[in-house]
Amino acid sequence: MNPVELIRKKRDGKTLTKEEIEFFVSKFTLGRIPNYQFSAFLMAGFLNGFDKNETAWLTEAMLYSGKVIDLSSIKGSKVDKHSTGGVGDKTSLILAPIAAAAGVNVPMISGRGLGHTGGTLDKLESIPGFKTNVTLKQYKSIIKKCGAVLAGQTKEVAPADKLIYALRDVTATVESIPLITGSIMSKKLAEGIDGLVLDVKTGSGAFMKKLTDAQSLAKSLTQTAKSFNKKVISYITDMNQPLGNNIGNWLEVLECLDVMKGKQVNDLVELSLQLSGAMIFLGGKAKSVQEGIDLSKKMIESGKAFDKFIEIAKLQGADITYLKQPEKYPQSKIHEKVYTEKTGFISTINSFEIGMASLELGAGRMTIEDKIDPKAGIILHKKIGDQLKKGDLIAELFTNKKESIEAVKNKIVKALSFSNSKIEAPQLIKSTIT
């Protein structure tokens, strides 16, 4: 096949065949198609789109560019969850042990923070000793022993995705829904799963700001999962305010520990139970999602979810002293409080700005070379709909970067809007696609 002819075909808005897409992806992964030609292919696809068949074929080509993990030797269903990312989005650390404690195998390959959003791997690595870069042999062994593994992507899994994403990042083609679908699904399908729960976020703190874009992405992900005969449930959820109260890696681990010990962090608990309930249902341990939610509550109330998280962490090298006695964890040098100058009800919170504020404190990366301070972050004490009086506490800041404090305080204050009348909190779960 001629790469130039295939670029021209997609440039002119025509549909590519499965063989043509497989050729382009495989040859590029092997280094036989140069970056400039694949960049042209990406832009042609970005501008003219890929239909649902092309999207499935693109996903398949990326999936089989590496190893697809075989978990057939492990008894029972294997179900994972994927979130498109947000501020304070920490549900993976809660729902994986819940589902595993309920008898569902959870092979979870996660990512790092991207832009203003946090990453599951960064949160886990804030736990001293927690190892996320496991080998495929270790990956299987940990699942066999405890029913769940929380790992990073290995070199063997979907290598085409890493190469393609690097080009998308520098060619302004990141926001293509078919390309996003291929990137997400190629990694998830490579895990060896039978089912997948999807959490597609929308709002100021999400990559998909518009609800219509989130709906399109959720539909694309769902269709693609079904084309591979995977059981799937997709949720579109709100990211117009941070999820939970804590933003920052160790702070988010702390909040997850609290939830697994039974503390009611309203929105975080609601979403974690919904997602874990769906995972338990897809894993065949409940007859409905609601029954799965009820079982999830029992896993928390009985202490089994917390015990399972400790078991997973121990198998992955963590010093569980800090999980059982978090007060022993090192503290930030600077602990500042932010107070409101206004009176009224919080009407909006700009999650993007809150996420960027946490980055400035050291909780994320501004550049690829930056090192994350696991202790840095924000505890947000107020949410949309809460009433405040002048002088009330809005947030607490934790950092070792003294020079960032005043700028971050201003950013947080400006991220909040107020109303004189009572405001309803945004609906957390906006819709479901089954």
C-alpha positions as CSV (number, residue, x, y, z in Angstrom):
1,M,0.0,0.0,0.0
2,N,1.1,3.6,-0.7
3,P,1.0,5.9,2.4
4,V,0.5,9.0,0.2
5,E,-2.6,7.5,-1.4
6,L,-4.0,6.6,2.0
7,I,-3.4,10.1,3.3
8,R,-5.1,11.5,0.1
9,K,-8.0,9.1,0.5
10,K,-8.7,10.3,4.1
11,R,-8.0,13.9,3.2
12,D,-10.7,13.7,0.6
13,G,-13.2,12.4,3.2
14,K,-13.3,8.8,2.1
15,T,-13.6,5.7,4.3
16,L,-10.5,3.6,4.9
17,T,-10.7,-0.2,5.0
18,K,-9.6,-2.3,8.0
19,E,-6.5,-3.4,6.0
20,E,-5.5,0.1,5.2
21,I,-5.7,1.3,8.8
22,E,-3.9,-1.8,10.0
23,F,-1.1,-1.1,7.4
24,F,-0.7,2.5,8.5
25,V,-0.6,1.8,12.2
26,S,1.7,-1.3,12.0
27,K,4.2,0.3,9.6
28,F,4.3,3.5,11.7
29,T,4.9,1.5,14.9
30,L,7.8,-0.4,13.2
31,G,9.3,2.9,12.1
32,R,8.6,2.3,8.4
33,I,6.3,5.3,8.0
34,P,7.9,8.6,9.0
35,N,6.4,11.0,11.6
36,Y,5.6,13.6,8.9
37,Q,3.4,11.2,7.0
38,F,1.6,9.9,10.1
39,S,1.1,13.4,11.2
40,A,-0.6,14.2,7.9
41,F,-2.8,11.1,8.3
42,L,-3.8,12.2,11.8
43,M,-4.7,15.7,10.7
44,A,-6.7,14.3,7.7
45,G,-8.6,12.0,10.2
46,F,-9.0,14.8,12.6
47,L,-10.6,17.1,10.0
48,N,-12.8,14.5,8.2
49,G,-13.4,12.1,11.1
50,F,-13.5,8.3,11.3
51,D,-16.8,6.4,11.3
52,K,-17.5,3.8,14.0
53,N,-16.1,1.0,11.9
54,E,-12.9,2.9,11.3
55,T,-12.7,3.8,15.0
56,A,-13.0,0.1,15.9
57,W,-10.3,-0.9,13.3
58,L,-8.0,1.8,14.5
59,T,-8.4,0.6,18.1
60,E,-7.8,-3.0,17.0
61,A,-4.6,-2.0,15.1
62,M,-3.3,-0.1,18.2
63,L,-4.4,-3.0,20.5
64,Y,-2.5,-5.7,18.5
65,S,0.6,-3.5,18.1
66,G,1.7,-5.1,21.4
67,K,0.7,-7.9,23.7
68,V,-2.9,-8.5,24.8
69,I,-2.6,-9.9,28.4
70,D,-4.1,-13.4,28.8
71,L,-5.9,-13.7,32.1
72,S,-7.8,-16.9,31.2
73,S,-5.8,-18.8,33.9
74,I,-7.5,-16.6,36.6
75,K,-11.0,-17.8,37.5
76,G,-13.9,-15.3,37.4
77,S,-14.7,-12.2,35.5
78,K,-12.2,-9.4,35.0
79,V,-13.7,-5.9,35.1
80,D,-12.0,-2.5,35.0
81,K,-13.1,1.2,35.2
82,H,-11.7,4.1,33.2
83,S,-12.2,7.8,33.8
84,T,-11.5,10.5,31.3
85,G,-10.0,12.6,34.2
86,G,-10.8,15.5,36.4
87,V,-9.8,17.4,39.5
88,G,-9.9,15.4,42.7
89,D,-11.0,12.3,40.7
90,K,-9.7,9.5,43.0
91,T,-12.4,6.8,42.7
92,S,-10.0,4.1,41.4
93,L,-8.4,3.8,44.8
94,I,-11.8,3.2,46.4
95,L,-13.7,1.1,43.8
96,A,-10.9,-1.4,42.9
97,P,-10.6,-2.8,46.5
98,I,-14.4,-2.7,46.9
99,A,-14.9,-4.8,43.7
100,A,-12.1,-7.1,44.5
101,A,-13.4,-7.7,48.0
102,A,-16.8,-8.6,46.4
103,G,-15.1,-11.2,44.3
104,V,-14.5,-9.4,41.0
105,N,-11.0,-9.4,39.5
106,V,-9.8,-5.9,38.7
107,P,-6.8,-5.6,36.4
108,M,-6.3,-1.9,36.3
109,I,-3.7,-0.1,34.2
110,S,-3.8,3.6,34.9
111,G,-2.0,6.8,33.8
112,R,-0.3,9.8,35.2
113,G,-1.6,13.4,35.7
114,L,-2.2,15.2,32.5
115,G,-2.4,19.0,32.5
116,H,-4.7,20.2,35.3
117,T,-6.0,16.7,36.1
118,G,-4.5,14.3,38.6
119,G,-3.2,10.8,37.7
120,T,-3.9,7.5,39.6
121,L,-0.3,6.4,39.4
122,D,0.9,9.7,41.0
123,K,-1.5,9.2,43.8
124,L,-0.5,5.6,44.4
125,E,3.2,6.5,44.3
126,S,2.7,9.1,47.0
127,I,2.4,6.0,49.3
128,P,6.1,5.2,50.2
129,G,7.3,2.1,48.4
130,F,4.2,1.5,46.3
131,K,5.4,0.1,43.0
132,T,3.3,0.7,39.9
133,N,5.8,-0.4,37.2
134,V,5.2,-4.1,37.6
135,T,6.2,-6.7,34.9
136,L,3.4,-8.7,33.2
137,K,4.4,-11.7,35.3
138,Q,4.0,-9.7,38.5
139,Y,0.7,-8.2,37.1
140,K,-0.8,-11.6,36.8
141,S,0.6,-12.9,40.1
142,I,-0.8,-9.9,42.1
143,I,-4.3,-10.4,40.6
144,K,-4.2,-14.1,41.4
145,K,-3.2,-13.4,45.0
146,C,-5.6,-10.6,45.9
147,G,-8.0,-10.0,43.0
148,A,-6.7,-6.6,41.9
149,V,-3.6,-4.8,40.6
150,L,-3.1,-1.1,40.2
151,A,-0.3,-0.7,37.6
152,G,1.1,1.5,34.9
153,Q,1.3,0.8,31.2
154,T,4.2,-1.5,30.3
155,K,6.2,-1.3,27.1
156,E,4.5,-4.4,25.8
157,V,1.0,-3.0,26.0
158,A,-0.3,-1.0,23.0
159,P,3.1,0.6,22.0
160,A,1.4,2.2,19.0
161,D,-0.6,4.4,21.4
162,K,2.4,5.9,23.0
163,L,3.9,6.8,19.6
164,I,0.7,8.1,18.2
165,Y,-0.2,10.1,21.3
166,A,3.2,11.9,21.2
167,L,2.5,13.0,17.7
168,R,-1.1,14.1,18.5
169,D,0.2,16.2,21.3
170,V,2.4,18.3,19.0
171,T,0.1,18.3,15.9
172,A,-3.1,19.7,17.6
173,T,-5.0,16.5,17.0
174,V,-5.6,15.5,20.7
175,E,-9.3,16.4,20.8
176,S,-10.5,14.0,18.1
177,I,-13.1,11.6,19.6
178,P,-12.1,8.6,17.4
179,L,-8.4,9.1,18.3
180,I,-9.2,9.5,22.0
181,T,-11.3,6.3,21.7
182,G,-8.5,4.4,20.1
183,S,-6.0,5.5,22.7
184,I,-8.3,4.6,25.7
185,M,-9.7,1.4,24.4
186,S,-6.5,-0.1,23.0
187,K,-4.9,0.1,26.5
188,K,-8.0,-1.1,28.3
189,L,-8.7,-4.0,26.0
190,A,-5.0,-5.1,26.4
191,E,-5.5,-5.6,30.1
192,G,-7.4,-8.9,29.6
193,I,-10.8,-7.6,30.7
194,D,-14.3,-9.0,30.2
195,G,-16.1,-5.8,31.1
196,L,-15.5,-2.1,31.5
197,V,-17.2,0.7,33.4
198,L,-16.6,4.1,31.8
199,D,-16.7,7.5,33.6
200,V,-16.8,10.3,31.1
201,K,-16.5,13.7,32.8
202,T,-17.9,17.0,31.6
203,G,-17.6,20.5,32.9
204,S,-15.0,23.1,33.8
205,G,-12.6,20.6,35.2
206,A,-12.9,18.0,32.4
207,F,-11.3,17.7,29.0
208,M,-14.8,17.6,27.5
209,K,-16.2,20.9,28.7
210,K,-19.4,20.5,26.7
211,L,-22.0,17.9,27.6
212,T,-22.6,17.1,23.9
213,D,-18.9,16.3,23.4
214,A,-18.9,14.1,26.5
215,Q,-22.0,12.3,25.1
216,S,-20.3,11.7,21.8
217,L,-17.2,10.3,23.5
218,A,-19.2,8.1,25.8
219,K,-21.1,6.7,22.8
220,S,-17.9,6.1,20.8
221,L,-16.2,4.3,23.7
222,T,-19.3,2.2,24.3
223,Q,-19.7,1.2,20.7
224,T,-16.1,0.3,20.4
225,A,-16.1,-1.8,23.6
226,K,-19.2,-3.7,22.3
227,S,-17.5,-4.2,18.9
228,F,-14.9,-6.3,20.9
229,N,-17.7,-8.2,22.7
230,K,-17.0,-6.6,26.0
231,K,-19.7,-5.8,28.6
232,V,-19.8,-2.1,29.2
233,I,-21.7,0.6,31.1
234,S,-20.9,4.3,30.6
235,Y,-21.7,7.2,32.9
236,I,-21.4,10.9,32.1
237,T,-20.6,12.6,35.3
238,D,-20.2,16.2,36.5
239,M,-16.8,17.9,36.8
240,N,-18.0,21.5,37.3
241,Q,-16.5,21.2,40.8
242,P,-13.7,19.0,42.2
243,L,-14.8,15.5,43.3
244,G,-14.6,15.2,47.0
245,N,-12.7,17.8,49.1
246,N,-9.0,16.9,48.7
247,I,-6.9,17.8,45.7
248,G,-3.3,16.6,45.6
249,N,-1.7,13.1,45.7
250,W,-1.3,12.1,49.3
251,L,-4.3,14.3,50.4
252,E,-6.4,12.3,47.9
253,V,-5.1,9.0,49.3
254,L,-6.0,10.2,52.8
255,E,-9.6,11.0,51.6
256,C,-9.9,7.5,50.0
257,L,-8.8,5.9,53.3
258,D,-11.4,7.9,55.1
259,V,-14.1,6.8,52.7
260,M,-13.0,3.1,53.0
261,K,-13.3,3.6,56.8
262,G,-16.9,4.7,56.4
263,K,-16.6,8.5,56.3
264,Q,-19.3,10.2,54.2
265,V,-17.7,12.4,51.6
266,N,-21.0,12.9,49.8
267,D,-20.2,13.2,46.1
268,L,-17.1,11.0,46.2
269,V,-19.0,8.2,48.0
270,E,-22.0,8.5,45.7
271,L,-19.8,8.1,42.5
272,S,-17.5,5.5,43.9
273,L,-20.5,3.3,45.0
274,Q,-22.2,3.8,41.6
275,L,-19.0,2.8,39.7
276,S,-18.1,-0.1,41.9
277,G,-21.7,-1.3,41.9
278,A,-21.6,-1.4,38.1
279,M,-18.3,-3.3,38.2
280,I,-19.8,-5.9,40.6
281,F,-22.8,-6.3,38.3
282,L,-20.7,-6.7,35.1
283,G,-18.5,-9.1,37.1
284,G,-21.5,-11.3,37.8
285,K,-21.5,-10.9,41.5
286,A,-24.8,-9.0,41.6
287,K,-28.1,-9.2,39.6
288,S,-28.3,-5.5,39.1
289,V,-26.2,-2.3,39.5
290,Q,-28.3,-1.4,42.6
291,E,-27.6,-4.8,44.1
292,G,-23.9,-4.1,43.3
293,I,-24.1,-0.7,45.1
294,D,-25.7,-2.4,48.2
295,L,-22.9,-5.0,48.2
296,S,-20.3,-2.2,47.8
297,K,-21.7,-0.5,51.0
298,K,-21.3,-3.8,52.8
299,M,-17.7,-4.1,51.7
300,I,-17.0,-0.7,53.3
301,E,-19.1,-1.2,56.5
302,S,-17.5,-4.6,57.1
303,G,-14.0,-3.2,56.7
304,K,-13.3,-5.6,53.8
305,A,-12.6,-2.8,51.3
306,F,-10.0,-1.2,53.5
307,D,-8.4,-4.5,54.3
308,K,-8.3,-5.3,50.5
309,F,-6.6,-2.0,49.8
310,I,-4.0,-2.7,52.4
311,E,-3.4,-6.2,50.9
312,I,-3.0,-4.7,47.4
313,A,-0.6,-2.0,48.6
314,K,1.5,-4.6,50.5
315,L,1.8,-6.9,47.5
316,Q,2.9,-3.9,45.4
317,G,5.7,-3.0,47.9
318,A,4.0,-0.2,49.9
319,D,5.0,0.6,53.5
320,I,1.5,0.1,54.9
321,T,2.5,1.9,58.2
322,Y,1.5,5.2,56.5
323,L,-1.9,3.7,55.5
324,K,-2.7,2.5,59.0
325,Q,-1.2,5.5,60.7
326,P,-1.3,8.4,58.2
327,E,-0.4,10.9,60.9
328,K,3.2,9.6,60.6
329,Y,3.4,10.8,57.0
330,P,5.8,13.8,56.4
331,Q,4.1,17.2,56.5
332,S,4.4,20.2,54.2
333,K,6.5,23.0,55.5
334,I,3.7,25.5,54.7
335,H,0.1,25.2,55.7
336,E,-2.1,28.3,54.9
337,K,-5.8,28.9,55.1
338,V,-8.0,30.8,52.6
339,Y,-11.0,32.8,53.9
340,T,-13.8,34.4,51.9
341,E,-14.4,38.1,51.7
342,K,-18.0,37.6,50.5
343,T,-21.3,36.5,51.8
344,G,-23.8,34.3,49.9
345,F,-24.2,30.9,48.3
346,I,-21.5,29.4,46.1
347,S,-23.0,29.3,42.6
348,T,-20.0,28.1,40.5
349,I,-16.5,26.7,41.1
350,N,-14.0,26.8,38.2
351,S,-12.5,23.3,38.6
352,F,-9.8,24.0,36.0
353,E,-8.5,26.9,38.0
354,I,-8.6,24.8,41.2
355,G,-6.6,22.1,39.4
356,M,-4.1,24.7,38.1
357,A,-3.7,26.1,41.7
358,S,-2.8,22.6,43.0
359,L,-0.2,22.4,40.2
360,E,1.4,25.7,41.3
361,L,1.6,24.3,44.9
362,G,3.6,21.3,43.5
363,A,0.9,18.7,43.3
364,G,1.4,18.2,39.5
365,R,3.7,18.9,36.6
366,M,4.0,22.2,34.8
367,T,6.7,20.7,32.5
368,I,7.6,17.1,31.8
369,E,10.8,17.4,33.9
370,D,8.9,18.6,37.0
371,K,8.9,16.4,40.1
372,I,5.7,16.1,42.0
373,D,5.6,17.0,45.7
374,P,3.2,14.2,47.0
375,K,2.4,16.3,50.1
376,A,1.3,19.4,48.2
377,G,-2.4,20.2,47.5
378,I,-5.6,21.8,48.6
379,I,-8.5,20.8,50.9
380,L,-11.6,22.5,49.6
381,H,-14.0,23.0,52.5
382,K,-17.0,24.4,50.5
383,K,-18.9,23.2,47.5
384,I,-21.6,24.5,45.1
385,G,-24.7,25.4,47.1
386,D,-23.0,26.0,50.4
387,Q,-23.7,29.2,52.2
388,L,-20.8,31.4,53.3
389,K,-20.3,34.4,55.5
390,K,-17.4,36.9,55.3
391,G,-14.5,35.4,57.1
392,D,-15.5,31.7,56.6
393,L,-12.8,29.2,55.7
394,I,-12.8,28.2,52.0
395,A,-9.7,26.1,51.7
396,E,-6.4,24.9,53.2
397,L,-3.2,24.9,51.2
398,F,-0.2,22.6,51.7
399,T,3.1,23.2,50.0
400,N,6.8,23.7,50.3
401,K,6.7,26.6,47.7
402,K,6.4,29.8,49.7
403,E,6.6,31.9,46.5
404,S,3.3,30.4,45.2
405,I,1.1,31.0,48.2
406,E,-0.3,34.4,47.4
407,A,-1.0,33.7,43.7
408,V,-2.7,30.4,44.6
409,K,-4.9,32.2,47.2
410,N,-6.0,34.7,44.6
411,K,-6.7,31.9,42.1
412,I,-8.9,30.0,44.5
413,V,-10.9,33.1,45.5
414,K,-11.4,34.1,41.9
415,A,-12.5,30.5,41.0
416,L,-15.6,30.9,43.2
417,S,-18.8,32.8,42.2
418,F,-21.6,33.7,44.6
419,S,-25.3,34.2,44.5
420,N,-27.7,35.8,47.0
421,S,-30.2,33.0,46.6
422,K,-29.9,29.3,47.4
423,I,-28.2,27.2,44.6
424,E,-28.8,23.5,44.0
425,A,-25.6,21.4,43.7
426,P,-25.1,20.1,40.2
427,Q,-26.4,16.6,39.3
428,L,-23.4,14.3,39.8
429,I,-24.4,11.5,37.4
430,K,-25.9,13.1,34.3
431,S,-26.7,10.1,32.2
432,T,-26.0,6.4,31.7
433,I,-25.3,4.5,28.5
434,T,-25.8,0.7,28.7
